[in-house]
Amino acid sequence: VHNYLKSAKQTQISIEVTGAQLLDGPTQSVNIAKDGEHRVDWRINATQVGQVRILAKALTDAENDAVEMTLDVVPRGLRQNRSEVSSLMDEQADKSFSLNLPANANPQARYLRIEASPSVAGTLFGALDYLTGYPYGCTEQTMSSFLPNVIVSQALQEVKSASLRDTNKIGEKVQRGLDRLYAYQHDDGGWGWWKDDKTDAFMTAYVVDGLSIAKRAGYGVDDGRISRARDSLKQMLNSNRDGEGKEIDLETRAYMAYALIASGDADDVYVNGLYDNRNGLQPYGRALLALALKYRSDGRAAEVAGEIERSAKVSDQIAYWESGRQSHYGYVENKTIEATALSIKALAQISPQSGVLPKAARWLVASRRFGDRWDSTKDTAFAIYGLTEYLKASKELEPDYTVEVYLNNQQVLTRRMTATDASAGQPFIILRKAGEVADNNEVRVVKRGRGALYLSANLDYYTGGESTAAQSSDKLKITREYLSLRVTEDENGGPGKWAIEPLRGEIRSGDLIVVKLRVQGAKGEYLLVEDPIPSGGEQIERTSGINLNYNEGKWTDWYSTREFRDQKTAIFLRVFDGDATFQYAMRVQVPGQFRVPPARAEMMYQPTVQANTASSVMTILDRR
């Protein structure tokens, strides 16, 4: 509390806490000198997940002041997910499944969402919310955050279904996305994963494709940006090398050629070359070839569409296309979701009467790993692109059925689904959270009548208990260590010297702490590391003239980008060679005992490849 008055003041300082337990008396009286200040401490115990409201007042006989703030209390464990997805087509269907929680699930941090929809359109809204709310913004995620909204909005308007334009403020999202993409464009006209890395063939094609779609939808796109990007694509296609000098695989070449055609380029040489070598294409690339030919009104599109149909893996109820990409780094990237989505898009445009189409759409909807979304932002965006084309081309059987949903033998939804519900495009949602979610959840769905019922159930929860154990595999492992940072000032005013030492003794407010994160495992691409920080700490970029980043000697291994957030540090690495050590510094400020959730690592486009450290406890003592 600062005293800016002309004399010393006896000051009554009080605090009101809502949502947490105040461990000390609410009022303290202190004498503060003229132009002086005084720190007052209260101990607070966060007893439940949610928000804590704090109101502090300072009262004198002359002037008064107050401040109010809201703080988040987050779960201390590790976020986990369980889900179930089904498509019920039979006129008489009765399906049951269980979503059960482990014994250590936090009772305050659990969230159950059940969705039922009579139309493919209703399955898209949760995926759009996921993409829009994704917390990071690399090139791919920036494009995936707004482009699906544009495509779905157009599709729903075409089929006279629900509109997203007003409710989701698509125009604002598009402009924010365009501004970010323009800032990320490289000098050679292409795009990488982030702003300051090398140009990537896929990322450049994806952005060119997306900018072209946004332009056709009526949004103001800078033509000069597209023109420069087309030149970059052609340069890479001609040399068959990306910005890192690596050879470009045939599937990515197909996307590059398609992006050129879709953006208005008049040169057919790349598409003709792909057509001549189409036997070497997997379903992913073959679908893009078909779409490029269709865009040119080339009769060969029907021939390639027939090849797509014949190559599908088909059963009575479903169809899909297996596809993969051999990475330069020794693993095969699974592209079955994207290949199936692109094949649906191609068939919907070229052979809309294909009997494979509804089966493929059914498989794609049922492949949502997390209930309302697919494996990654990229998979989710591509799935939306394919399903919206199916939505425009298909004449889904007008539903006329009743549906009943039971949760632990209690009916939570009963409705007759009709054509009106299907055209509305909105899913019917059942939500339960915290204490409303039981440890064991039995879900039963009964359907009577004709039409499709698309169902998803998603259970998010956090591990509870005093601690969380480390988890790893032979593909990925992460460890976390806290160390002490000692900085020596330079007598001549230049940058200081730093040294890292083991933590010895107590941690006190004002100390500099180094967080050391080591990730080991199989080689891969697109690594994300997230490390929560203790509530009493704050990351620092620079101290004593020293920039604490990968340019500072042996401070840390190289990374593509690093973000300091209020609650965590995020580190991204484009190419993971099997062993990387990252370090960052923070200054601990607030005394107290703080539980720190586990650090975690994952391959962003292989989300099943993940690992986490154990949770930690950090005690910070007052320096006074």
C-alpha positions in Angstrom: 0.0 0.0 0.0 1.5 3.4 -1.0 0.9 6.6 0.9 0.9 9.6 -1.4 -0.5 11.9 1.2 1.3 14.8 2.8 1.6 13.1 6.3 2.0 9.7 7.8 -1.3 7.8 8.1 -2.7 5.1 10.3 -4.2 2.8 7.7 -6.7 0.0 8.1 -6.2 -2.6 5.4 -8.7 -5.4 4.9 -9.3 -8.3 2.5 -12.4 -10.2 1.4 -11.9 -13.5 -0.3 -14.6 -15.4 -2.2 -14.0 -18.9 -3.5 -11.0 -19.8 -1.3 -10.2 -20.1 2.4 -8.6 -17.1 4.2 -6.2 -18.5 6.8 -5.5 -15.2 8.7 -7.6 -12.4 10.1 -9.2 -10.2 7.4 -8.0 -6.8 8.8 -4.6 -5.3 9.7 -3.8 -1.8 10.9 -0.4 -0.2 10.0 1.2 3.2 10.1 2.5 4.3 6.7 5.0 7.2 6.5 4.5 10.1 4.1 5.5 8.9 0.6 6.1 5.5 2.1 4.7 2.0 1.4 3.9 -1.1 3.3 3.4 -4.7 2.3 0.6 -6.7 4.0 0.4 -10.5 3.6 -2.5 -12.9 4.0 -2.3 -16.7 3.6 -5.0 -18.2 1.4 -5.7 -21.8 0.7 -7.3 -22.6 -2.7 -9.7 -25.4 -1.8 -11.6 -25.8 -5.1 -11.2 -25.4 -8.8 -12.7 -22.3 -10.3 -12.2 -18.6 -9.6 -11.2 -16.7 -6.5 -12.4 -13.1 -6.1 -10.2 -10.9 -3.9 -11.3 -7.4 -2.7 -8.6 -5.4 -0.8 -9.4 -2.0 0.9 -7.1 0.6 2.4 -8.9 3.1 4.7 -7.6 6.3 6.3 -9.2 9.4 7.9 -8.4 11.3 4.7 -8.5 9.1 1.6 -9.6 5.5 0.8 -8.8 3.1 -2.0 -9.7 -0.4 -3.0 -8.7 -3.0 -5.7 -10.6 -6.1 -6.8 -9.1 -8.9 -8.9 -10.2 -12.4 -10.0 -7.7 -15.3 -10.0 -8.1 -18.7 -11.6 -7.6 -21.8 -9.5 -6.6 -24.6 -12.0 -6.5 -28.3 -11.4 -3.1 -29.5 -10.2 -3.2 -32.8 -12.0 -2.9 -33.9 -15.6 -5.7 -33.4 -18.1 -7.0 -36.7 -19.6 -9.8 -37.6 -22.0 -12.1 -40.5 -22.7 -14.7 -40.6 -25.5 -17.2 -42.7 -27.5 -18.4 -41.9 -31.0 -21.2 -43.8 -32.9 -23.4 -43.5 -36.0 -26.7 -45.3 -35.6 -28.3 -46.0 -39.0 -30.7 -48.9 -38.3 -34.4 -48.1 -37.8 -34.3 -50.0 -34.5 -31.1 -49.3 -32.5 -30.2 -49.7 -28.9 -26.6 -49.0 -27.9 -24.9 -48.8 -24.5 -21.4 -47.9 -23.5 -19.4 -46.9 -20.4 -17.3 -43.9 -19.7 -15.6 -44.6 -16.4 -13.1 -42.5 -14.4 -10.0 -43.8 -12.7 -9.8 -43.9 -9.0 -7.5 -40.8 -8.9 -9.8 -38.5 -11.0 -10.3 -35.1 -9.4 -14.0 -34.8 -8.4 -13.9 -31.0 -9.0 -12.4 -31.1 -12.5 -14.5 -33.4 -14.7 -16.7 -32.5 -17.6 -19.0 -34.7 -19.6 -20.5 -33.6 -22.9 -23.0 -35.8 -24.9 -24.1 -34.7 -28.4 -26.8 -36.1 -30.6 -27.5 -34.9 -34.1 -29.6 -36.1 -37.1 -27.2 -34.5 -39.6 -23.6 -34.4 -40.4 -23.8 -30.6 -40.0 -24.4 -31.0 -36.3 -21.2 -32.9 -35.8 -19.1 -29.9 -37.0 -19.8 -27.3 -34.4 -17.8 -28.8 -31.6 -14.9 -29.2 -33.9 -15.1 -25.5 -34.9 -15.1 -24.5 -31.3 -12.0 -26.6 -30.7 -10.2 -25.0 -33.7 -11.2 -21.4 -32.8 -10.2 -21.8 -29.2 -6.9 -23.6 -29.8 -4.3 -21.8 -27.6 -1.4 -21.6 -30.1 -1.0 -19.9 -33.5 1.6 -21.4 -35.8 0.9 -21.1 -39.5 -1.2 -24.3 -39.8 -3.2 -23.5 -36.7 -3.8 -19.9 -37.8 -5.3 -21.1 -41.0 -7.2 -24.0 -39.3 -8.7 -21.5 -36.8 -10.7 -19.5 -39.3 -10.9 -21.2 -42.7 -13.2 -24.0 -41.5 -15.6 -21.4 -40.2 -15.7 -19.8 -43.7 -16.3 -23.1 -45.4 -18.9 -24.4 -43.0 -20.8 -21.0 -43.1 -20.9 -21.1 -46.9 -22.0 -24.8 -46.9 -24.8 -24.2 -44.4 -26.1 -21.3 -46.3 -26.1 -23.3 -49.6 -28.2 -26.0 -48.0 -30.3 -23.4 -46.2 -29.2 -24.6 -42.8 -28.0 -22.7 -39.7 -25.7 -19.8 -40.3 -22.5 -19.2 -38.4 -21.7 -15.8 -39.8 -23.3 -13.7 -37.0 -22.8 -15.9 -34.0 -19.2 -16.7 -34.6 -18.1 -13.2 -35.9 -16.4 -14.9 -38.8 -15.3 -11.7 -40.5 -13.3 -10.6 -37.4 -11.7 -14.1 -37.1 -10.7 -14.0 -40.8 -9.1 -10.6 -40.6 -7.1 -11.6 -37.5 -6.0 -14.7 -39.2 -5.0 -12.9 -42.4 -3.0 -10.3 -40.4 -1.1 -13.0 -38.7 -0.4 -15.0 -41.9 0.8 -11.8 -43.6 3.2 -11.3 -40.7 4.5 -14.9 -41.0 5.1 -14.8 -44.8 8.8 -15.2 -45.6 10.9 -13.1 -47.9 10.8 -15.9 -50.6 7.0 -15.7 -50.6 6.4 -19.0 -48.7 5.5 -20.0 -45.2 7.1 -22.2 -42.5 5.6 -23.6 -39.3 6.5 -20.3 -37.6 7.6 -16.8 -38.6 11.4 -17.3 -38.5 12.0 -20.8 -39.7 12.5 -22.2 -43.2 9.9 -22.2 -45.9 7.8 -25.5 -45.9 6.2 -26.9 -49.0 3.0 -28.2 -47.3 2.5 -25.0 -45.2 2.9 -22.8 -48.2 0.4 -24.9 -50.2 -2.1 -24.9 -47.3 -2.0 -21.1 -47.0 -2.3 -20.5 -50.7 -5.3 -22.9 -50.8 -6.8 -21.2 -47.8 -6.3 -17.6 -49.0 -7.9 -18.6 -52.3 -11.0 -20.0 -50.6 -11.3 -16.9 -48.4 -11.0 -14.7 -51.4 -13.7 -16.6 -53.3 -15.9 -16.3 -50.2 -15.7 -12.5 -50.5 -13.1 -11.6 -48.0 -10.5 -9.0 -48.7 -7.3 -11.0 -49.5 -4.1 -9.3 -50.7 -3.5 -10.6 -54.2 0.1 -9.7 -54.0 0.6 -12.2 -51.1 -0.9 -15.0 -53.2 1.2 -14.1 -56.2 4.4 -14.2 -54.2 3.4 -17.5 -52.7 2.7 -19.0 -56.1 6.2 -18.1 -57.2 7.5 -19.8 -54.1 5.5 -23.0 -54.8 6.8 -23.0 -58.4 10.4 -22.6 -57.3 10.1 -25.5 -54.9 8.3 -27.7 -57.5 10.9 -27.0 -60.1 13.8 -27.8 -57.8 11.8 -30.5 -55.9 13.4 -29.1 -52.8 11.8 -27.2 -49.9 13.3 -24.3 -47.9 15.5 -26.7 -46.0 16.8 -28.3 -49.1 15.0 -31.5 -48.5 13.3 -33.5 -51.3 9.6 -33.0 -51.6 7.5 -36.2 -51.6 4.9 -36.9 -54.3 1.9 -36.4 -52.0 3.0 -32.9 -51.0 3.7 -32.1 -54.7 0.1 -33.0 -55.4 -1.1 -30.5 -52.8 1.3 -27.8 -54.2 0.0 -28.4 -57.7 -3.6 -28.3 -56.5 -3.0 -25.0 -54.6 -1.6 -23.4 -57.7 -4.6 -24.4 -59.8 -7.1 -23.4 -57.1 -5.5 -20.0 -56.7 -5.9 -19.2 -60.4 -2.6 -20.2 -61.9 -2.9 -21.1 -65.6 0.0 -23.5 -65.9 -1.0 -27.2 -66.1 2.5 -28.6 -66.3 2.6 -29.8 -62.7 -0.9 -31.4 -62.8 -0.1 -33.1 -66.0 3.1 -34.5 -64.5 1.1 -35.8 -61.5 -1.5 -37.4 -63.8 1.3 -39.2 -65.7 2.8 -40.5 -62.4 -0.5 -41.1 -60.6 0.2 -44.8 -60.0 2.8 -43.6 -57.5 0.3 -41.5 -55.6 -1.4 -42.6 -52.4 -5.1 -41.8 -51.9 -4.1 -38.4 -50.3 -2.4 -37.3 -53.5 -4.8 -38.9 -55.9 -7.7 -37.0 -54.3 -5.8 -33.7 -54.7 -5.1 -34.6 -58.4 -8.8 -35.3 -59.0 -9.7 -32.0 -57.4 -7.2 -30.1 -59.5 -8.5 -31.7 -62.7 -12.1 -30.9 -61.6 -11.1 -27.3 -61.0 -9.8 -27.2 -64.6 -13.0 -28.9 -65.9 -10.7 -31.6 -67.3 -12.5 -34.8 -68.3 -9.7 -36.8 -66.7 -11.2 -35.9 -63.3 -13.9 -38.6 -63.7 -11.3 -41.2 -64.5 -9.3 -40.4 -61.4 -12.5 -40.3 -59.3 -13.3 -43.8 -60.5 -9.8 -44.9 -59.3 -10.5 -43.3 -55.9 -13.8 -45.2 -55.6 -12.2 -48.5 -56.5 -9.3 -48.0 -54.0 -11.5 -47.5 -50.9 -11.5 -49.9 -48.1 -15.3 -50.7 -48.0 -17.5 -52.7 -45.7 -21.3 -52.8 -45.2 -21.4 -49.6 -43.2 -18.1 -47.7 -43.7 -15.4 -46.8 -46.2 -12.1 -45.1 -45.9 -8.7 -44.6 -47.6 -5.5 -45.6 -45.9 -2.6 -43.2 -46.6 0.7 -42.3 -45.2 3.7 -40.1 -45.8 7.3 -41.3 -45.4 9.1 -38.7 -43.3 12.7 -37.6 -43.9 13.1 -38.4 -40.2 12.5 -42.1 -40.2 8.8 -42.5 -39.4 5.6 -42.8 -41.5 3.0 -40.0 -40.9 -0.5 -41.4 -40.8 -2.6 -39.4 -43.3 -5.7 -41.7 -43.4 -8.0 -39.0 -41.9 -6.8 -36.4 -44.3 -6.9 -38.8 -47.3 -10.4 -39.9 -46.5 -11.5 -36.2 -46.1 -10.0 -35.2 -49.4 -11.4 -38.3 -51.2 -14.9 -37.4 -49.8 -14.4 -33.9 -51.1 -13.3 -35.1 -54.6 -16.2 -37.6 -54.9 -18.7 -35.1 -53.7 -17.6 -32.7 -56.4 -17.1 -35.2 -59.2 -19.3 -38.3 -58.5 -21.9 -37.1 -55.9 -24.0 -40.2 -56.5 -21.3 -42.5 -55.4 -22.4 -45.2 -53.0 -19.1 -44.9 -51.2 -19.7 -41.3 -50.2 -22.2 -41.9 -47.3 -20.1 -44.8 -46.0 -16.9 -42.6 -46.0 -18.7 -39.7 -44.3 -19.9 -42.2 -41.6 -16.4 -43.5 -41.1 -14.9 -40.0 -40.8 -17.5 -38.8 -38.3 -16.9 -42.0 -36.3 -13.2 -41.4 -36.3 -13.3 -38.4 -33.9 -10.8 -39.5 -31.3 -11.8 -36.9 -28.8 -15.6 -37.0 -29.2 -16.1 -33.7 -30.9 -12.8 -33.5 -32.9 -10.1 -35.5 -34.6 -6.5 -36.2 -33.7 -5.0 -32.8 -34.3 -5.9 -29.3 -35.6 -4.8 -30.3 -39.1 -6.8 -33.5 -39.1 -9.9 -31.7 -37.7 -9.7 -28.9 -40.3 -9.3 -31.4 -43.2 -12.2 -33.5 -41.9 -14.4 -30.4 -41.8 -13.4 -29.6 -45.4 -14.5 -33.1 -46.6 -17.7 -33.3 -44.6 -18.9 -29.9 -45.7 -18.6 -31.0 -49.3 -20.5 -34.1 -48.5 -23.2 -32.0 -46.8 -23.6 -30.0 -49.9 -23.7 -33.0 -52.3 -25.7 -35.5 -50.2 -29.4 -35.7 -49.7 -29.3 -37.4 -46.3 -32.5 -39.4 -45.6 -34.9 -37.0 -44.0 -35.0 -38.2 -40.4 -38.2 -39.3 -38.7 -37.3 -41.1 -35.5 -37.4 -40.8 -31.8 -34.2 -40.8 -29.7 -33.8 -41.4 -26.0 -30.5 -40.9 -24.1 -30.0 -42.3 -20.6 -27.2 -41.5 -18.3 -26.9 -43.9 -15.4 -30.5 -45.0 -15.9 -31.8 -41.4 -15.9 -33.3 -40.1 -19.1 -31.5 -36.9 -20.1 -32.8 -36.5 -23.6 -36.0 -37.5 -25.5 -36.8 -36.0 -28.8 -38.4 -36.8 -32.1 -35.9 -35.9 -34.9 -37.4 -34.5 -38.1 -36.2 -32.7 -41.2 -36.5 -29.4 -39.3 -33.9 -30.6 -36.8 -31.6 -31.8 -39.6 -31.8 -28.5 -41.5 -31.2 -26.5 -38.3 -27.8 -28.1 -38.2 -27.4 -27.7 -34.5 -26.7 -30.7 -32.2 -28.6 -31.5 -29.0 -26.2 -31.3 -26.1 -26.2 -32.8 -22.6 -23.7 -31.2 -20.2 -22.5 -32.4 -16.8 -19.6 -31.1 -14.7 -17.8 -31.5 -11.4 -20.0 -33.2 -8.8 -22.6 -33.9 -11.5 -20.3 -36.5 -13.1 -20.2 -39.9 -11.4 -17.1 -42.1 -11.2 -18.8 -44.6 -13.5 -21.0 -43.4 -16.3 -23.3 -45.7 -18.2 -24.8 -44.2 -21.4 -27.6 -45.8 -23.3 -29.1 -44.6 -26.5 -32.4 -45.9 -28.0 -33.4 -44.9 -31.6 -36.7 -45.9 -33.3 -37.3 -44.8 -36.9 -35.6 -43.9 -40.2 -32.6 -41.6 -40.5 -29.1 -41.2 -39.2 -28.2 -40.4 -35.6 -24.7 -39.1 -35.0 -23.7 -39.5 -31.4 -20.6 -38.5 -29.4 -19.7 -38.5 -25.7 -16.6 -36.8 -24.4 -15.4 -37.0 -20.8 -12.6 -34.6 -19.8 -11.0 -34.9 -16.4 -7.9 -34.2 -14.4 -5.9 -36.6 -12.3 -6.3 -35.8 -8.6 -4.5 -36.7 -5.4 -1.4 -35.1 -3.9 0.8 -36.0 -6.8 0.8 -37.2 -10.4 3.3 -39.9 -11.5 5.5 -39.5 -14.6 4.4 -41.4 -17.7 6.6 -42.2 -20.8 7.2 -44.7 -23.5 10.0 -45.7 -25.8 8.8 -43.1 -28.2 8.8 -40.1 -25.8 10.1 -39.3 -22.4 10.4 -35.9 -20.5 12.1 -35.0 -17.3 12.0 -31.7 -15.3 14.6 -30.3 -12.9 14.7 -27.1 -11.0 18.1 -25.4 -10.6 19.5 -22.1 -9.3 20.6 -19.3 -11.6 23.5 -17.2 -10.3 24.2 -13.9 -12.2 27.4 -11.8 -11.8 27.1 -8.2 -12.8 29.7 -6.7 -15.2 31.6 -3.9 -13.5 31.8 -1.9 -16.8 28.1 -2.1 -17.4 28.2 -4.8 -20.0 26.2 -8.1 -20.1 26.7 -10.1 -16.9 27.9 -13.7 -16.5 25.6 -16.6 -15.6 26.1 -19.9 -14.0 23.7 -22.7 -13.2 24.0 -24.5 -9.9 22.1 -27.2 -8.0 19.4 -25.9 -5.7 20.9 -25.8 -2.2 18.8 -24.9 0.8 15.7 -22.8 0.7 14.1 -20.9 -2.1 13.2 -17.3 -1.2 11.2 -14.6 -3.0 13.4 -12.8 -5.6 15.5 -15.9 -6.4 16.2 -16.8 -10.0 15.3 -20.4 -10.8 16.2 -22.4 -14.0 13.7 -24.9 -15.3 15.5 -27.7 -17.2 13.4 -29.9 -19.5 14.9 -32.8 -21.3 13.0 -34.7 -23.9 14.1 -38.1 -25.3 12.6 -40.6 -27.7 12.1 -41.5 -31.3 12.9 -39.0 -34.0 9.9 -37.0 -35.2 8.5 -33.7 -36.2 6.4 -30.9 -34.6 7.3 -31.3 -30.9 5.3 -29.3 -28.3 6.5 -29.0 -24.7 4.3 -27.4 -22.1 5.5 -26.6 -18.6 3.2 -25.1 -16.0 4.9 -22.6 -13.6 4.3 -22.2 -9.9 1.8 -19.5 -9.0 4.5 -17.6 -7.2 6.8 -17.4 -10.2 7.2 -15.3 -13.4 9.3 -16.2 -16.5 12.0 -13.8 -17.5 13.5 -13.2 -21.0 16.5 -11.1 -19.9 18.5 -10.3 -16.9 21.7 -8.2 -16.4 21.9 -7.6 -20.1 21.7 -11.3 -20.9 19.1 -12.6 -23.4 18.1 -15.9 -22.0 17.4 -17.7 -25.3 19.0 -20.2 -27.7 21.4 -17.4 -28.9 23.1 -17.3 -25.5 25.9 -19.8 -25.7 24.9 -23.1 -24.1 21.8 -21.7 -22.3 19.4 -24.0 -24.2 19.0 -26.1 -27.3 17.5 -24.5 -30.3 13.7 -24.3 -30.6 11.4 -23.0 -33.4 9.6 -20.7 -31.0 8.9 -20.2 -27.3 5.9 -18.6 -25.6 5.6 -17.4 -22.0 2.0 -17.5 -20.8 0.5 -16.6 -17.5 0.3 -20.2 -16.3 2.9 -22.0 -18.4 5.8 -22.0 -20.8 5.3 -23.5 -24.3 8.2 -24.6 -26.5 7.9 -25.8 -30.1 10.5 -27.7 -32.1 10.1 -28.4 -35.8 12.5 -31.3 -36.0 13.1 -33.5 -33.0 16.3 -35.6 -33.4 15.6 -37.8 -30.4 17.2 -35.8 -27.6 16.7 -32.1 -26.7 17.2 -30.1 -23.6 15.4 -26.8 -23.1 16.0 -24.3 -20.3 14.3 -21.1 -19.3 14.4 -18.9 -16.2 11.9 -17.5 -13.8 11.9 -15.2 -10.8 9.9 -16.5 -7.8 8.0 -13.7 -6.2 5.2 -14.7 -3.9 5.9 -16.7 -0.7 3.9 -19.9 -0.1 3.7 -23.5 -1.0 2.7 -24.2 -4.6 1.8 -27.4 -6.3 3.1 -27.5 -9.9 1.3 -29.7 -12.5 3.4 -32.1 -14.6 5.3 -30.8 -17.6 4.2 -32.6 -20.8 5.5 -33.3 -24.3 3.7 -34.4 -27.4 4.1 -34.7 -31.2 1.4 -32.2 -32.3 0.3 -34.2 -35.3 0.8 -37.6 -33.5 -1.1 -36.9 -30.3 -0.9 -40.5 -29.1 2.9 -39.9 -28.8 3.1 -38.0 -25.5 4.8 -38.1 -22.1 4.7 -36.2 -18.8 6.8 -35.6 -15.8 5.7 -36.1 -12.2 4.0 -33.2 -10.5 6.1 -31.0 -8.1 5.8 -28.9 -5.0 7.7 -25.7 -4.6 8.0 -23.8 -1.3 8.9 -20.2 -1.5 9.9 -18.4 1.7 9.8 -14.7 2.3 13.1 -12.9 1.9 12.4 -10.6 4.8 
